[in-house]
Amino acid sequence: MLQLPVLALAVTIDRVFGEPPTELHPVVWLGRLIGWLEARAPAQGAGRLMLFGGGLVVTVLGAAALPALLLDRLTRRWPVSISVLTLAIALKPAFAWRSLDDHVRRVAAPLQADDVPGARRALSMIVSRPTQDLDAARVAAGAIESLAENLSDSLVAPVFWFAVAGLPGAWVYRAANTMDAMIGYRTARHEYTGKVAAHLDDAFNWLPARVTSLLIIAASAIVGASSKGAWRITRRDGSATASPNAGRPMAAMAGALGVELEKTGHYHLGAGQRAPVTADVYRALAITRWAALLGIALVVSVRAAFRRAPR
């Protein structure tokens, strides 16, 4: 079983090199396919739109899974070292740890220099909400929320599905998550076309989101944040978002830092706690780093235990 060395090497590639160039990034290719298909959706009719959306999901999942499955089968005939390197390179674009870290640091740096307009511009690259009128506290909150949610979506979930189903599992998850990010909205255009994609992403993320909240709670104890607060706010506010999953890691992070995280008109996590400051963004980055390491160690331990178990 090559999963453990493949994962270790893929994580190393991510930390050293970051994301591949845009023109070579498989997620970009998937996004272009999703956009091309979505542009051809029927003009109206709920039933027709949902049927089209279901076909879109099947097509995109197939486009993600088949190359991964073929590569996985093909590399079994190759020398182990070449197989591990090839699979690690193929796995790496399915998750994004360094990129997430870098984007949040680009928000924190101008905040620390009291450059709120610069921080707003950096935040606009990682959140969908309007940022032009946010004050420093709300910019810090947005960065922390994005960091916590994407710890699950961009790292823990793809690693989890890789552990469960290998390279095809990681890429099926990434395709589902990309579809949800592009069309999984309750808008006039996507209410029905994106419904299947949104529910599929919810299903794929249900367990990883809850594991992520536990990882944040554990990591909080390591960095001197409040693990008790993380547990309390997760239990109280984890289900306060429209998404059945996003609120879990965000609430855990709010409790760990002792801050309020609010998206006006959508959710309010950690109500009654103080507003976040720049230092909290850096503390959240430290928590995330340890949570990621603990999650990877957990996957390695569980996989190793299954390999040793008698059959």
C-alpha positions in Angstrom: 0.0 0.0 0.0 1.6 3.3 -1.2 -0.9 5.7 0.3 1.2 6.8 3.3 4.4 7.6 1.4 2.3 9.2 -1.4 0.5 11.4 1.2 3.8 12.4 2.9 5.5 13.3 -0.3 2.4 15.3 -1.6 2.3 17.3 1.6 6.0 18.0 1.3 5.5 19.1 -2.3 2.7 21.4 -1.2 4.8 23.0 1.6 7.8 23.5 -0.6 6.3 24.5 -3.9 2.7 25.5 -3.3 0.2 25.4 -6.2 1.1 24.4 -9.8 0.8 27.0 -12.5 -2.8 27.9 -13.4 -2.5 26.5 -16.9 -1.4 23.1 -15.4 -3.8 23.0 -12.4 -6.4 20.2 -12.6 -8.8 22.2 -10.5 -8.7 25.0 -13.0 -9.5 22.5 -15.7 -12.4 21.2 -13.8 -13.6 24.7 -13.2 -13.5 25.4 -17.0 -15.5 22.2 -17.6 -18.1 23.2 -15.0 -18.4 26.7 -16.5 -18.7 25.3 -20.0 -21.5 22.9 -19.0 -23.3 25.3 -16.8 -23.5 27.9 -19.6 -25.5 25.3 -21.6 -28.2 24.8 -18.9 -31.8 25.1 -20.0 -33.3 28.6 -19.7 -36.1 27.6 -17.3 -38.1 24.7 -15.8 -37.2 23.4 -12.3 -37.3 19.8 -13.4 -35.3 20.2 -16.5 -32.7 22.3 -14.6 -32.4 19.7 -11.8 -32.0 16.9 -14.4 -29.4 19.0 -16.2 -27.6 19.7 -12.9 -27.5 15.9 -12.1 -26.0 15.2 -15.5 -23.5 17.9 -15.0 -22.5 16.4 -11.7 -22.1 12.9 -13.2 -20.0 14.3 -16.1 -17.7 16.3 -13.9 -17.2 13.5 -11.4 -16.4 11.1 -14.2 -13.9 13.6 -15.7 -12.2 13.8 -12.3 -12.4 10.1 -11.3 -11.4 8.3 -14.5 -7.9 9.8 -15.0 -7.2 9.3 -11.3 -8.4 5.7 -11.5 -6.4 5.0 -14.7 -3.2 6.6 -13.2 -3.7 4.6 -10.0 -4.0 1.3 -11.9 -1.2 2.1 -14.3 1.4 3.0 -11.6 0.9 -0.4 -9.9 3.1 -1.8 -12.7 5.9 0.8 -12.2 8.9 0.8 -9.8 7.8 1.9 -6.3 9.8 5.1 -6.3 8.4 6.3 -9.6 4.9 5.3 -8.6 5.1 7.2 -5.3 6.4 10.3 -7.0 3.8 10.2 -9.8 0.9 9.7 -7.5 2.1 12.4 -5.1 2.4 14.9 -7.9 -1.2 13.9 -9.0 -2.5 14.1 -5.5 -1.0 17.5 -4.5 -3.4 19.7 -6.5 -6.4 18.1 -4.8 -5.5 19.9 -1.6 -4.2 23.3 -0.7 -2.5 23.9 2.6 0.3 26.3 1.8 -1.9 28.4 -0.5 -4.5 28.8 2.3 -1.8 29.8 4.7 -0.3 32.3 2.2 -3.7 33.9 1.4 -4.6 34.5 5.0 -1.1 36.0 5.7 -1.7 38.4 2.9 -4.7 39.7 4.8 -2.9 39.7 8.2 0.2 41.6 7.0 -1.6 44.8 5.9 -3.9 44.6 8.9 -0.8 44.6 11.1 0.5 47.7 9.3 -2.9 49.5 9.7 -3.5 49.3 6.0 -7.2 48.3 6.2 -7.9 49.0 2.5 -5.0 46.7 1.5 -6.4 44.0 3.9 -9.8 44.4 2.4 -8.4 43.8 -1.1 -6.5 40.7 0.1 -9.6 39.4 1.9 -11.7 39.8 -1.3 -9.5 37.1 -2.9 -10.7 34.4 -0.4 -14.3 35.3 0.5 -17.4 35.9 -1.5 -18.9 38.7 0.6 -18.3 42.4 -0.2 -15.3 43.7 1.6 -15.1 47.4 0.7 -16.9 48.6 3.8 -15.5 46.2 6.4 -13.6 47.6 9.4 -10.4 46.1 10.7 -12.3 43.7 13.1 -14.6 42.4 10.4 -11.6 41.9 8.0 -9.8 39.9 10.7 -13.0 37.9 11.3 -13.4 37.2 7.6 -9.8 35.9 7.4 -10.3 33.7 10.5 -13.6 32.3 9.2 -12.1 31.5 5.7 -9.1 29.9 7.3 -11.2 27.6 9.6 -13.7 26.6 6.9 -11.1 26.0 4.3 -9.0 23.9 6.7 -11.8 21.4 6.3 -12.6 21.9 2.6 -9.1 22.4 1.3 -7.1 20.0 3.4 -8.8 17.7 5.9 -11.6 16.5 3.5 -9.4 15.7 0.5 -6.8 13.9 2.7 -9.7 12.0 4.4 -11.1 10.9 1.0 -7.7 10.0 -0.2 -7.3 7.7 2.9 -10.7 6.2 2.2 -10.5 5.7 -1.6 -7.1 6.6 -2.8 -6.4 9.1 -5.6 -9.8 8.7 -7.2 -11.4 9.5 -3.8 -9.5 12.7 -3.4 -10.3 13.9 -6.9 -14.0 13.0 -6.7 -14.2 15.0 -3.5 -12.3 17.9 -5.1 -14.6 17.9 -8.1 -17.7 17.9 -5.9 -16.3 20.8 -3.8 -15.4 22.8 -6.9 -18.9 22.3 -8.3 -20.5 23.5 -5.1 -18.2 26.5 -5.0 -19.2 27.5 -8.6 -22.9 26.6 -8.8 -24.1 25.5 -5.4 -26.0 28.7 -4.6 -29.6 29.5 -3.9 -29.7 32.1 -6.7 -32.2 32.5 -9.5 -29.6 31.0 -11.9 -28.4 28.2 -9.7 -31.2 27.2 -7.4 -32.0 24.1 -9.3 -29.0 23.6 -11.5 -26.7 23.5 -8.5 -28.9 21.6 -6.1 -27.4 18.1 -6.7 -23.9 19.5 -6.5 -24.6 21.3 -3.2 -26.2 18.3 -1.5 -23.3 16.1 -2.7 -20.7 18.5 -1.3 -22.6 18.5 2.0 -22.5 14.7 2.1 -18.8 14.6 1.3 -17.9 17.2 4.0 -20.2 16.0 6.8 -17.6 13.9 8.6 -14.5 15.9 7.6 -16.0 19.1 9.0 -16.7 17.5 12.3 -13.2 15.9 12.4 -11.8 19.4 11.6 -13.6 20.9 14.6 -12.1 18.3 16.9 -8.6 18.9 15.4 -9.0 22.6 16.1 -10.0 21.8 19.7 -7.0 19.6 20.1 -4.6 22.1 18.4 -5.9 24.9 20.6 -4.5 23.1 23.7 -1.0 22.9 22.0 -0.7 26.6 21.2 -2.2 27.9 24.5 -5.6 28.9 23.1 -8.9 27.8 24.8 -9.7 24.2 24.0 -12.6 24.4 26.5 -13.9 27.5 24.7 -13.6 25.8 21.3 -15.6 22.8 22.6 -18.3 25.0 24.2 -18.8 27.3 21.2 -18.7 24.3 18.7 -21.5 22.7 20.7 -23.5 25.9 21.0 -23.0 27.5 17.6 -21.7 24.8 15.3 -25.1 24.4 13.6 -25.8 28.1 13.4 -24.9 28.4 9.7 -27.0 27.6 6.7 -24.4 25.0 5.7 -24.6 21.8 7.8 -20.8 21.7 7.9 -19.1 25.1 7.6 -20.2 26.2 11.1 -18.4 23.4 12.9 -14.7 24.5 12.3 -15.6 28.2 12.3 -17.3 27.9 15.7 -14.4 25.8 17.1 -12.0 28.6 16.0 -14.2 31.3 17.5 -14.2 29.5 20.8 -10.5 28.7 20.7 -9.7 32.4 20.2 -12.5 33.8 22.4 -13.8 36.0 19.6 -17.0 36.8 17.7 -17.2 35.8 14.1 -20.1 37.3 12.2 -21.3 37.4 8.6 -24.1 40.0 8.7 -27.4 38.4 7.8 -26.0 34.9 7.8 -24.5 33.8 11.1 -23.1 34.9 14.4 -20.6 32.6 16.1 -19.2 33.2 19.5 -21.7 35.9 20.4 -20.8 37.7 23.6 -17.0 37.4 23.0 -14.7 40.2 22.0 -14.1 41.4 18.4 -11.0 39.8 16.7 -7.8 41.7 16.2 -4.8 41.1 13.9 -3.0 39.0 16.6 -6.0 36.6 16.5 -5.4 35.9 12.7 -1.9 34.8 13.5 -3.1 32.7 16.4 -5.6 31.1 14.1 -2.8 30.3 11.6 -0.9 28.6 14.4 -3.9 26.6 15.4 -4.5 25.6 11.8 -0.9 24.5 11.4 -1.1 22.2 14.3 -4.6 21.0 13.4 -3.3 20.1 9.9 -0.4 18.2 11.3 -2.6 16.3 13.8 -5.0 15.5 11.0 -2.3 14.1 8.8 -0.8 12.1 11.7 -4.3 10.7 12.5 -4.7 9.5 8.9 -1.3 7.9 8.9 -2.0 6.2 12.3 -5.4 4.9 11.2 -4.1 3.6 7.9 -1.1 1.9 9.7 -3.4 0.3 12.2 -5.6 -1.1 9.4 -2.5 -2.5 7.7 -1.4 -4.3 10.9 -4.9 -5.6 11.7 -5.2 -9.4 11.1 -7.4 -10.4 8.2 
